[in-house]
Amino acid sequence: MTGEETREAAPKGRSLVLVCSQPGAVIVHLPLEEGRTLVFGRGGGTGDPVDVAIDDALVSRRHAAVHRSGGAVCVVDLESRNGTVVGGETVRGAERRVGPGDAFEIGPMRILVAASSPSGADALVVADPAMRKLYSAALRVARRDAAVLLFGEPGVGKGTIAQRIHDASRRADKPFVRVRCGARTPRDLEEEIFGGSRPGALDLARGGTLLLGDVGALSAAAQQRLYGLLDRSTSSEPEVRLLASTCTDLVSEAAAGRFHRGLHAFFATLTIRVPPLRERKQEIPVLAQNLLARVAASLGVDAPSLTPEAASLLAEYPWPHNLQDLIDVMEYALAVSDEGRILPDHLPPSFHGRAPGTRSDGSAAPGRTVLRIRRDGSSFSLAPTPETSLARRGAIRRLLVRLAEDRDRSGGAGAVSPAELFASGWPGDKALRQSAEGRVRTAIWMLRKLGLNELLRTTEDGYLLDPAVEIVWE
């Protein structure tokens, strides 16, 4: 870390709170403490205990589990019948992380992560002069109740800055709610903001802050309705402070009549431009190490350190998708590294000017996924999809070779149990000492991050190679 780096003090005395609402029911606030897991579902019977009961036929007996990981929330779908909706995506049997202001849905219940207290690995790191200046400006406007427009490319951290504005405001002990305007149909988005069959975001954020992400995606009807509410509000202390973010030039959109001029004037009074990651070179190695620490902590393993050579490659990379790219690269590096440090070879092939290597002899059946395995078990690759063709080592390799051999011998009848999987040394000593549930979550996370979810199926007995996968021994 450089001498120029600063670390912002995190707000104290607050906790993550889940705000639960469903049609015809009151809004319920559930604190989520570190180390506690909440199980949502219909319940019923002594073998299906739940912490939050949802009486609806669309909800499984044990539908989803939620636990805290620092300043974020991990939502795990428990192989439910209808899945758990996270960020508009239906998730089945997998885990997703959501942060303050994000929402997920279990049947008719909508759950918002409404407040937080960042600390430890979640404390903000600012290591670039431009970003220190930006955060100073954000803290100054936080003291006011005025609307703020955050402008920048996708993935630059506009939501994080909005969270910091809320945290530094007098509303910090009230909900911070985020709506992603581009992720819903116009009708669903209007109901999510204004309410209908259940309370809307404006109700849930009462007294606090509402962030309208990608505000340029609001329909004309929603823009008019929102401006009408603002125009009728005469109170000097609004019930909800409104923030907005966009990657669209709203000045041009308003001039062309595609965005409501009055609404644009309301948001654009205070505008903060967030620079892309490629303009924050001093910050990239620090952010990367911080992300490594977060991901490693969630898996119960030691965080490797970045070597200077790897840090130099990271700093010079163009990062077309900004922070999302950096997160993906750090998760990739952690998955393939087993030496306690991140070397240049642990970064994706794109950092070395080459595409992931897959040899294809044209024998793959159209539309089939082909798993190519060296007969000595030293590596494997996927074809004909080069972007997921990765050479792997360790327990991942042992698992795939074992499953391939079992299928060749038994015609696909066998499955590797989680106990067998972890007995082979995956993913590390610390994770092995965690709970059985934690180890299985780790395995699922690793499989998904390595792009192997298309190869495997989970059964009650463990992991099975998907029958649709074609195996080619080389």
Buried (B, 14 or more C-beta within 10 A) or exposed (E): EEEEBEEBEBBEEBEBBBBBBBEEBEBEEBEBEEEEBBBBBBBEEEEEEBBBBBEBEBBBBBBBBBBBBBBBBBBBBBBBEBBBBBBBEEBEBBBBBBBBBBBBBBBBBBBBBBBBBBBEBBBBBBBBEBBBEBBEBBBEBBEEBBBBBBBBBBBBBBBBBBBBBBBBBEBBEBBBBBBBBBBBEBEEBBBBBBBEEBBBBBBBBBEBBBBBBBBBBBBEEBBEBBBEBBEEEEEEEBEBBBBBBBBBEBEEBBEEEEBBBBBBEBBBEBBBEBBBBBEBBBBBBBBBBBBBBBBBBBBBBEBBEBBEEBBBBBBEBEBEBBBBBBBBBBBBBBBBBEEEEBBBBBBBBEBEEEEBEBEBEEEBEEEEBBBBBBEEBEBBBBBBBBEBBBBBEBBBBBBBBBBBBBBEEEEBEBBBEBEBBBEEEBBBEEBBEBEEEBBBBBBBBBBBBBBBBBBBBBEEEBBBBBEEBEBBEE
